[in-house]
Amino acid sequence: MSSASPSAATVERAGYVIRREFDIAEDDAYNTVLIDRAERRLKNLGYFKAVKITSEAGSAPDRVVVNVDVEEPPNPEFSIHGGYNR
């Protein structure tokens, strides 16, 4: 199995999936209920092995940075082997 970093397309797609599960957008008021709901939604999708949302102080007292850490499940592997003897 490869340990290469995910492609740009994979990261962009994951970012889209994460953003669509939030009922809040940048510059909206911080709302713990909506953050918790987004975390539940992301977990219920089954796309990610683990989901963790944290927050930290932003660039100003009225700003909060929301961090979303996700772990994708390992890619399934498929192999087939065969042989024939006469």
C-alpha positions in Angstrom: 0.0 0.0 0.0 1.3 3.5 -0.9 1.9 6.1 1.8 1.8 9.0 -0.7 0.0 12.1 0.3 -3.6 12.5 -1.1 -3.9 14.2 -4.5 -5.1 17.8 -4.9 -8.4 16.5 -6.3 -9.0 14.3 -3.2 -8.3 17.1 -0.8 -10.6 19.5 -2.8 -13.4 16.9 -2.8 -13.0 16.3 1.0 -13.1 20.0 1.6 -16.3 20.3 -0.4 -17.9 17.4 1.6 -16.8 18.9 4.9 -18.1 22.4 4.1 -21.5 21.2 2.8 -22.2 19.5 6.2 -21.9 22.9 8.1 -25.0 25.1 8.5 -22.7 28.0 9.2 -20.2 29.9 7.0 -17.2 32.1 7.4 -18.0 35.3 9.3 -21.2 33.8 10.9 -21.5 33.9 14.7 -19.9 30.9 16.4 -22.6 28.4 17.4 -21.7 25.3 19.3 -24.9 23.5 18.5 -24.3 23.9 14.7 -20.6 22.8 15.1 -21.7 19.7 17.0 -24.3 19.0 14.4 -21.7 19.2 11.6 -19.5 16.8 13.4 -22.3 14.3 13.8 -23.2 14.7 10.1 -19.6 14.1 9.1 -19.3 11.0 11.2 -22.6 9.6 10.0 -21.6 9.9 6.3 -19.2 7.0 6.8 -16.6 8.6 4.4 -14.1 9.2 7.2 -12.6 6.8 9.7 -12.3 9.6 12.3 -13.7 13.2 12.6 -12.6 15.8 15.2 -13.6 19.4 15.3 -11.7 21.9 17.5 -11.6 25.6 17.8 -9.0 28.1 18.8 -8.7 31.9 19.1 -8.7 33.8 15.9 -6.8 36.9 14.7 -9.1 39.2 16.7 -11.1 38.8 19.9 -14.3 38.3 18.0 -12.9 35.6 15.7 -12.6 31.9 16.1 -10.7 29.4 14.0 -12.6 26.1 13.5 -10.3 23.2 12.7 -11.7 20.0 11.1 -9.5 17.0 11.2 -10.6 13.9 9.3 -8.9 10.6 8.8 -9.9 8.7 5.6 -10.2 5.0 5.8 -7.5 3.0 4.0 -8.2 2.4 0.4 -9.4 -1.1 -0.3 -7.0 -3.3 -2.1 -7.9 -5.8 -4.8 -5.7 -8.5 -6.2 -6.2 -11.6 -8.2 -3.8 -14.4 -8.7 -4.2 -17.4 -10.9 -2.3 -20.3 -12.3 -2.7 -23.1 -14.7 -0.8 -26.4 -14.9 -1.3 -29.0 -17.5 
